[in-house]
Amino acid sequence: MSEPKPPIIVSLESQLACYRRLQKLSDLQRAYVRENQTDELIEVLQTRSALLIDIARLEDDVAPLKRSWADTSLALSPVLRTAAAAMLAETRTLLQQITQADQDDVLLLQQRQLNVGKQIQQHRVAKQVNTRYAASAYTQTSGSRLNVKQ
């Protein structure tokens, strides 16, 4: 019968599993942002938000290990110490990838927002031009009228 895992190992495994799910959600988010699928994006963001609450709770368990890794790791067997170090490293890598993907998504959304703003401004300008043209073409000025029948 194998020895039960120390609580810190259980917390690290749980945290890593959360980060792996977060990575998958990040991939979905990226696809939904690129395809402009707003409803699906909102669902992913809500799921991510709930997952981040779980990660924060687990971080409370894992933070002491990170702060005093030298002391904490000595209490673990070499196998568990290696496993814990690998889980911490993978978690850091996943966090970096997720953060970079989120930054890329933000840039894409900001670019879209700027483009929509430009389109709105162009529409306003075109509307103003049309209004001014109509006002000058169809109103009397100095007793003359534009003959639109010609």
N, C-alpha and C positions, 0 to 999 in steps of 0.2 A: 504494500500500500504506500502510495507516495505521500510525501509531506505536504500539508496545505500551503498554498502560496501566501507570502506575507501580504498584508493589506496594501502596501505601497505598490506591489507588483500588480495586484488586482486593479488598483486605481490607474496605473499606467496603461494597462491593457484596455481598460474601459475608455480612457482618454484617447488613446490611439485609434480605437474603433470609431469614436466620435469624429476625430479628424479625418479618418478615411471616408466616413459618410459625408462630412462637410466638403471634402474634395469632389465627391460625386455630384453633390448639389451645386457646387461651383461650376462644374462642367455643364450641368443642365442650365444653370443661370446664363452662362456664356452663350449657349445655343439660343435661349429664349431672347436674350438681348439682341443678338445678331439677326434673328428672324422677326424681331419686333412683336413678340407674343406676350403682351402685357399681362393678361390674366394668369398665364402659366408662370410668368416671372414673379408675380405677386405671391402665388402659392409657394414657390421655391423660397422666396425671401422669408415668408412666415415660418416655413419648416426650418430654415437656417437659424432664424431667431430662437426658436425653441431649442435647437441643438446647441447653440452658443450658451444658453443658460445651463445646460448639462455640462458643457466644457468648463464653464466658470466654476461650477460646484466641484468638479473633479480637480480643477487647478488648486483649489484650497487644500486638497489632500496631497497633491504632488509638489506644491511650492516648497514645503520644508525639505524635501528630497533634493530639489534643485539648489536651494540655498546652501545646504551643507552636504553636498554630494560626496566629498572626501570621507566624512564620518559615516554617513548613511550607507554608502556603498560597502564599507568595511563590514557592516552587519549582515550583508548579503553573501550568499555563496558565490563563488566565481561564475557559475553558470547564470545565476539570477542577476549578478552584477552586469555581466555581458548583455543579457537580455534587456535589462533596464536601460543601459546605455544605448542600445540599438533602438529601443522604443522612443527614448527621448530624442535621438537624432532624427528618426523618421518623422516624429511629431513636428520638430523644427522645420524640416524640409517641406512637409505638407503645408505648414503655416505660411512659409515663404511663397510657395506656389499659389496658394489660395489668395494671399494678399496681392500678389502680382496680377493674378487674373481679375481680382476685384478692381484694381487700379486701371487695368485695361478696359474693363466694362464701363467704369466711370468716364474715362476719356471718350469712349464711343458714344455714350449717352449725352455727354456735353457737346460733342460735335453735332449730333442730331438736333439738340436743342438750338444750337447756333444756326443750323441750316433752316430749321422751322422759323426761327426769328427773322432770318433774311427773307424767307418766302413771305412771311406776314408783312414785312416792311415793303417788299416789292409790290404786294397786292395793294397796300395802302397808297403807295405812290401812283400806281396805275389807276386806282379809283379817283384820286385827286385830279390826275390828268384828265380822265374822262369827264369828271364833274366840271372842271374848268372849260374843257372843250365844249361840252354841251351848253354851258352857261353863255359862253361867248358866241357860239354858233346859232343859238336859238333865241337870243334876246336882242332887243332893239338897242342900238347905240347910234347916236348922232343921226337919227332918222333913216338909217339904211338897214336893210335886212339881207341876210345871206340867202341866196336863192339855192335851195337844196334840190330843186328839180332838174337842174342842169347837169 
